[in-house]
Amino acid sequence: MTDWLLHLLAGDRAAVYRDVRFVLDVAWPVALVLLGVVFCASVLFWHRRRPALSKALIGLRGVALALVLFLLLGPALVARKLEPGTHFVPVLFDDSRSMTVPEYDGQARAERFVQVYQGSDFERVLTQSHQVARFRFGSTTARVNEVEDLAFDQGRTDIVGAVRGVLKQMSGAAVSAVVVFSDGVQQSVSPVPITDLSRDVPVFTVGIGRDDLWRDLALTDVSVSRVRSDEMAVTARVVAEGLGGEDVVVDVLDGKRVVASSPLSIVGPEEENYVRLAFDPQRDGWVSHRVRVRLADTTDVATKDRIAENNARDILVDNRERVFRILYFSGRPNWEGKFLRRALDGAPQLVLSSLVR
């Protein structure tokens, strides 16, 4: 009731008032006694035998008398007003690369957030009662002048650590609350436990991003091994989320040329598969290759695979010339050793050693 009256009387300025209560200029028992006397007098006159019109006039006079008496009691709303400049609200913006992830309509989270924030009255209303301190956070936390200055290029996010760091920076100021705008993706290697936060300052979080099904295809790990002297094998770990029923392809590329490829069918909503591919390096020495995973159906890729940056990994293959040693063991001299050595004369990477006893 008091909040409704406050908004009726103060309008948009109601946000600067706290601890609103209704008071009278006299003690409550006295006010109740006076209102009771007026009520009893009105009822007494009402029940006397009078025409209907007279009863209506008596009722109106009673209401008017009660209203005048109520105003004479000195009703008022008492509240505590927050003066701008004495209380601070740090506003933290997620500046990590996860904010550049496109949503189902192709628009990035960061782009949508900046548009919505600029068109909202959030800061205008907040600055009526508080000073706003803007911060960007990711792997580090720093002040930022405007939301347009966010670069969304930091590679790691520690939300709890950022809140704790900002509260530590503003330890000498009166902080009323902390507001965090983030997509909620915690990317810190050793995140700060939420129990380390101060319980004296409330933290309000505003989620960025839609609640639709997360869909992504990722190449999370790649290992290389030598199968034969002239052949390499790549084992790729493929993780698919929300892509049940889709077909994907794992490729090994030498520059722009595909040297090995393997199809893979995704069955469940969340799957992890290992794919093995073999290929022959075409150059000697250390050779760079790229392993990638892609959707077989190239239509509407942006909505099916949210993060394209985790679809490929570069590997370095050691294709230097190697010398393989062969030991020929025999109990007595024979002709086989002679012909075996002659056969290997044309293979400089094979060295034959004989042991005859």
C-alpha positions as CSV (number, residue, x, y, z in Angstrom):
1,M,0.0,0.0,0.0
2,T,2.8,2.4,0.9
3,D,4.7,1.6,-2.3
4,W,1.6,2.3,-4.3
5,L,1.1,5.7,-2.6
6,L,4.7,6.5,-3.0
7,H,4.6,5.9,-6.8
8,L,1.4,7.9,-7.0
9,L,2.9,10.9,-5.3
10,A,6.6,10.7,-6.4
11,G,6.3,9.1,-9.9
12,D,9.8,8.1,-11.3
13,R,11.5,9.7,-8.2
14,A,10.1,6.9,-6.0
15,A,13.2,4.8,-6.7
16,V,15.4,7.2,-4.6
17,Y,13.3,6.5,-1.4
18,R,13.8,3.6,1.0
19,D,12.1,2.3,4.2
20,V,8.8,4.0,3.4
21,R,6.2,4.0,6.2
22,F,2.8,5.7,6.9
23,V,2.6,7.9,10.0
24,L,0.0,10.3,11.7
25,D,0.7,13.5,13.5
26,V,-1.2,12.2,16.6
27,A,-1.0,8.9,18.4
28,W,-2.8,6.0,16.8
29,P,-5.2,5.4,19.7
30,V,-6.4,9.0,19.6
31,A,-7.0,8.7,15.8
32,L,-8.9,5.5,16.1
33,V,-11.2,6.9,18.9
34,L,-12.0,10.0,16.8
35,L,-12.7,7.9,13.7
36,G,-14.9,5.6,15.8
37,V,-17.0,8.6,17.1
38,V,-17.6,9.8,13.5
39,F,-18.6,6.3,12.4
40,C,-21.0,5.8,15.3
41,A,-22.6,9.2,14.7
42,S,-23.1,8.5,11.0
43,V,-24.7,5.1,11.8
44,L,-27.0,6.7,14.4
45,F,-28.3,9.4,12.0
46,W,-28.6,6.8,9.2
47,H,-31.0,4.5,11.0
48,R,-33.4,7.3,12.0
49,R,-36.6,7.3,9.9
50,R,-35.7,9.6,7.1
51,P,-36.3,9.7,3.4
52,A,-33.8,7.9,1.1
53,L,-32.5,11.3,-0.1
54,S,-31.8,12.5,3.4
55,K,-29.9,9.2,4.2
56,A,-27.8,9.7,1.1
57,L,-26.9,13.3,2.1
58,I,-26.1,12.2,5.7
59,G,-23.8,9.5,4.3
60,L,-22.0,12.0,2.1
61,R,-21.6,14.4,5.0
62,G,-20.3,11.6,7.1
63,V,-17.7,10.7,4.5
64,A,-16.7,14.3,4.1
65,L,-16.4,14.8,7.9
66,A,-14.3,11.6,8.2
67,L,-12.0,12.8,5.4
68,V,-11.6,16.2,7.0
69,L,-10.8,14.6,10.3
70,F,-8.3,12.2,8.7
71,L,-6.5,15.2,7.1
72,L,-6.5,17.0,10.5
73,L,-4.6,14.0,11.9
74,G,-1.7,14.9,9.7
75,P,-1.1,11.8,7.6
76,A,2.3,11.5,5.9
77,L,4.7,9.1,4.2
78,V,8.1,9.0,5.8
79,A,11.0,7.6,3.9
80,R,14.8,7.7,3.7
81,K,16.1,9.4,0.6
82,L,19.3,8.2,-1.1
83,E,21.4,11.1,-2.2
84,P,23.4,10.6,-5.5
85,G,27.1,10.6,-4.9
86,T,27.0,8.9,-1.5
87,H,26.2,5.3,-2.5
88,F,27.8,3.4,-5.4
89,V,26.5,0.5,-7.6
90,P,29.3,-1.2,-9.5
91,V,28.0,-2.6,-12.9
92,L,30.1,-5.4,-14.3
93,F,30.0,-6.3,-18.0
94,D,31.3,-9.6,-19.4
95,D,34.0,-8.8,-21.9
96,S,35.0,-12.4,-22.8
97,R,34.9,-14.0,-26.3
98,S,32.0,-16.1,-25.3
99,M,29.8,-13.0,-25.7
100,T,30.5,-13.1,-29.5
101,V,28.8,-16.5,-29.8
102,P,25.9,-16.1,-32.3
103,E,22.3,-17.0,-31.2
104,Y,19.9,-19.0,-33.3
105,D,19.1,-16.0,-35.5
106,G,22.8,-15.4,-36.2
107,Q,23.1,-12.2,-34.1
108,A,25.9,-12.3,-31.5
109,R,25.1,-12.0,-27.8
110,A,27.3,-9.0,-27.5
111,E,25.6,-7.1,-30.3
112,R,22.2,-7.8,-28.9
113,F,23.2,-6.8,-25.4
114,V,24.7,-3.5,-26.4
115,Q,21.5,-2.6,-28.4
116,V,19.2,-3.5,-25.5
117,Y,21.3,-1.8,-22.9
118,Q,21.6,1.4,-24.8
119,G,17.8,1.5,-25.3
120,S,16.9,0.8,-21.7
121,D,16.4,3.2,-18.8
122,F,18.5,1.1,-16.4
123,E,21.2,3.6,-15.8
124,R,19.0,6.7,-16.0
125,V,16.8,5.4,-13.1
126,L,19.8,4.0,-11.2
127,T,21.7,7.3,-11.3
128,Q,18.8,9.1,-9.6
129,S,19.9,7.5,-6.3
130,H,23.4,6.1,-6.9
131,Q,26.6,6.7,-8.6
132,V,27.3,4.0,-11.2
133,A,30.8,2.6,-11.6
134,R,31.3,0.5,-14.8
135,F,33.7,-2.3,-15.0
136,R,34.7,-4.8,-17.7
137,F,35.8,-8.3,-16.7
138,G,37.2,-11.4,-18.2
139,S,40.7,-12.6,-17.4
140,T,41.2,-9.2,-15.8
141,T,39.0,-6.5,-14.4
142,A,39.2,-2.8,-15.4
143,R,37.1,0.4,-15.5
144,V,35.2,1.2,-18.7
145,N,33.6,4.5,-19.6
146,E,30.8,3.4,-21.8
147,V,29.3,0.0,-22.8
148,E,30.3,0.8,-26.4
149,D,34.0,0.5,-25.3
150,L,33.7,-3.2,-24.6
151,A,35.9,-5.3,-27.0
152,F,34.6,-8.8,-26.1
153,D,38.1,-10.2,-26.7
154,Q,39.2,-11.6,-23.3
155,G,39.9,-15.3,-23.3
156,R,38.9,-16.3,-19.8
157,T,36.1,-15.4,-17.4
158,D,36.0,-15.6,-13.6
159,I,32.7,-14.1,-12.5
160,V,33.0,-14.6,-8.8
161,G,36.6,-13.4,-8.8
162,A,35.6,-10.2,-10.7
163,V,32.9,-9.4,-8.2
164,R,35.3,-9.9,-5.3
165,G,38.0,-7.8,-7.0
166,V,35.6,-4.9,-7.6
167,L,34.4,-5.0,-4.0
168,K,38.0,-4.9,-2.9
169,Q,38.8,-1.9,-5.1
170,M,35.8,0.0,-3.7
171,S,36.3,-1.1,-0.1
172,G,36.4,2.6,1.0
173,A,33.1,3.5,-0.6
174,A,29.5,2.8,0.4
175,V,28.5,0.0,-2.1
176,S,24.7,-0.7,-2.1
177,A,24.8,-3.6,-4.6
178,V,26.6,-5.1,-7.5
179,V,25.0,-5.8,-10.9
180,V,26.6,-8.3,-13.2
181,F,25.8,-8.7,-16.9
182,S,27.1,-12.0,-18.2
183,D,26.2,-15.1,-20.3
184,G,27.2,-17.1,-17.2
185,V,30.1,-19.0,-18.9
186,Q,32.7,-19.6,-16.2
187,Q,36.1,-20.1,-17.9
188,S,38.6,-19.7,-15.2
189,V,41.1,-22.5,-14.5
190,S,40.8,-22.0,-10.8
191,P,37.6,-20.0,-10.1
192,V,37.1,-18.2,-6.8
193,P,34.5,-20.0,-4.7
194,I,31.2,-18.1,-4.3
195,T,31.5,-18.5,-0.5
196,D,34.4,-16.0,-0.6
197,L,32.1,-13.2,-1.5
198,S,31.0,-10.7,1.1
199,R,27.5,-11.3,2.4
200,D,26.9,-7.6,3.2
201,V,26.6,-6.5,-0.4
202,P,23.8,-8.1,-2.6
203,V,24.8,-9.2,-6.1
204,F,22.2,-9.1,-8.9
205,T,22.9,-11.0,-12.0
206,V,21.4,-10.3,-15.5
207,G,21.7,-13.3,-17.9
208,I,22.6,-12.6,-21.5
209,G,21.6,-15.1,-24.2
210,R,18.5,-17.0,-25.1
211,D,17.3,-20.2,-23.4
212,D,17.1,-22.2,-26.6
213,L,18.9,-25.6,-27.1
214,W,22.6,-25.3,-27.2
215,R,24.1,-26.8,-30.4
216,D,27.8,-27.1,-31.1
217,L,30.3,-29.3,-32.8
218,A,33.8,-29.3,-31.3
219,L,37.2,-30.9,-31.9
220,T,38.5,-31.2,-28.4
221,D,41.7,-33.2,-28.7
222,V,44.0,-34.5,-31.4
223,S,46.9,-36.9,-31.2
224,V,49.4,-38.0,-33.9
225,S,51.3,-41.3,-34.1
226,R,53.5,-43.1,-36.7
227,V,51.9,-46.3,-38.1
228,R,54.6,-47.3,-40.5
229,S,57.8,-45.6,-41.7
230,D,55.9,-43.7,-44.3
231,E,52.4,-43.4,-42.7
232,M,50.9,-41.2,-39.9
233,A,47.8,-41.7,-38.0
234,V,45.6,-39.0,-36.4
235,T,43.1,-39.7,-33.6
236,A,40.6,-36.9,-33.2
237,R,38.1,-36.5,-30.3
238,V,34.8,-35.1,-31.5
239,V,32.2,-33.8,-29.1
240,A,28.7,-32.9,-30.4
241,E,25.9,-31.3,-28.4
242,G,22.3,-31.0,-29.6
243,L,23.1,-32.5,-33.1
244,G,21.3,-35.8,-32.9
245,G,20.6,-37.2,-36.4
246,E,23.3,-35.0,-38.1
247,D,26.2,-36.3,-40.2
248,V,29.7,-34.8,-39.7
249,V,33.0,-35.2,-41.5
250,V,36.5,-35.2,-40.1
251,D,39.2,-34.0,-42.5
252,V,43.0,-33.8,-42.4
253,L,44.3,-30.9,-44.6
254,D,47.7,-30.2,-46.0
255,G,47.2,-26.5,-46.9
256,K,44.0,-26.5,-48.8
257,R,44.2,-30.1,-49.9
258,V,42.3,-32.8,-48.1
259,V,44.7,-35.8,-47.5
260,A,42.3,-37.9,-45.3
261,S,38.6,-37.8,-44.5
262,S,36.2,-39.9,-42.4
263,P,32.4,-39.5,-42.0
264,L,30.7,-39.8,-38.7
265,S,27.0,-40.0,-37.8
266,I,25.7,-38.4,-34.6
267,V,22.9,-40.3,-32.9
268,G,22.3,-38.9,-29.4
269,P,21.8,-35.3,-28.2
270,E,25.3,-35.4,-26.5
271,E,28.0,-37.6,-28.0
272,E,31.7,-38.0,-27.8
273,N,33.5,-40.0,-30.5
274,Y,37.1,-40.9,-31.4
275,V,37.9,-40.9,-35.2
276,R,41.2,-42.3,-36.5
277,L,42.6,-41.2,-39.9
278,A,45.8,-42.4,-41.7
279,F,47.7,-40.4,-44.3
280,D,51.1,-40.2,-45.9
281,P,53.0,-36.9,-45.5
282,Q,54.0,-35.6,-48.9
283,R,57.0,-33.5,-47.7
284,D,60.1,-34.3,-45.6
285,G,60.9,-32.6,-42.3
286,W,58.4,-31.0,-39.9
287,V,55.1,-30.7,-41.8
288,S,52.1,-28.7,-40.6
289,H,48.6,-30.1,-41.1
290,R,45.1,-29.1,-39.9
291,V,42.5,-31.4,-38.5
292,R,38.9,-30.1,-38.8
293,V,35.4,-31.3,-38.1
294,R,32.4,-30.0,-40.1
295,L,28.8,-30.6,-40.7
296,A,28.1,-32.6,-43.8
297,D,25.0,-30.5,-44.5
298,T,26.2,-27.0,-45.1
299,T,22.8,-25.3,-44.9
300,D,22.1,-23.2,-41.8
301,V,25.5,-24.0,-40.3
302,A,25.5,-20.9,-38.0
303,T,22.5,-22.1,-36.0
304,K,23.6,-25.7,-35.8
305,D,27.2,-25.0,-34.9
306,R,27.3,-22.1,-32.5
307,I,31.1,-21.8,-32.1
308,A,33.1,-22.3,-35.3
309,E,36.4,-21.5,-33.7
310,N,36.6,-24.9,-31.9
311,N,36.2,-26.9,-35.1
312,A,39.8,-27.2,-36.1
313,R,43.3,-27.8,-34.7
314,D,46.7,-27.5,-36.2
315,I,49.2,-30.3,-35.8
316,L,52.9,-30.6,-36.5
317,V,54.1,-33.9,-38.0
318,D,57.7,-35.1,-37.7
319,N,58.4,-36.5,-41.1
320,R,62.2,-36.3,-41.0
321,E,64.2,-39.2,-42.4
322,R,64.7,-41.9,-39.8
323,V,67.2,-44.8,-39.7
324,F,65.8,-48.1,-38.7
325,R,68.2,-50.8,-37.5
326,I,67.8,-54.5,-38.3
327,L,69.6,-57.3,-36.5
328,Y,70.1,-60.5,-38.5
329,F,71.0,-63.4,-36.1
330,S,72.2,-66.7,-37.4
331,G,73.8,-69.8,-35.8
332,R,76.2,-70.4,-38.7
333,P,77.4,-68.6,-41.9
334,N,75.0,-68.9,-44.8
335,W,74.0,-67.3,-48.1
336,E,70.8,-65.7,-46.8
337,G,72.8,-62.9,-45.0
338,K,74.5,-62.0,-48.2
339,F,71.3,-61.6,-50.3
340,L,69.5,-59.8,-47.5
341,R,72.2,-57.2,-47.2
342,R,72.3,-56.8,-51.0
343,A,68.5,-56.2,-51.0
344,L,68.8,-53.4,-48.4
345,D,71.5,-51.6,-50.2
346,G,68.9,-49.4,-52.0
347,A,67.2,-48.4,-48.7
348,P,69.5,-45.9,-46.9
349,Q,67.0,-45.6,-44.0
350,L,67.5,-49.3,-43.2
351,V,70.8,-50.4,-41.6
352,L,71.4,-54.2,-41.3
353,S,73.6,-55.6,-38.6
354,S,74.5,-59.4,-38.6
355,L,75.4,-61.6,-35.7
356,V,76.7,-65.0,-36.6
357,R,77.6,-67.5,-33.9
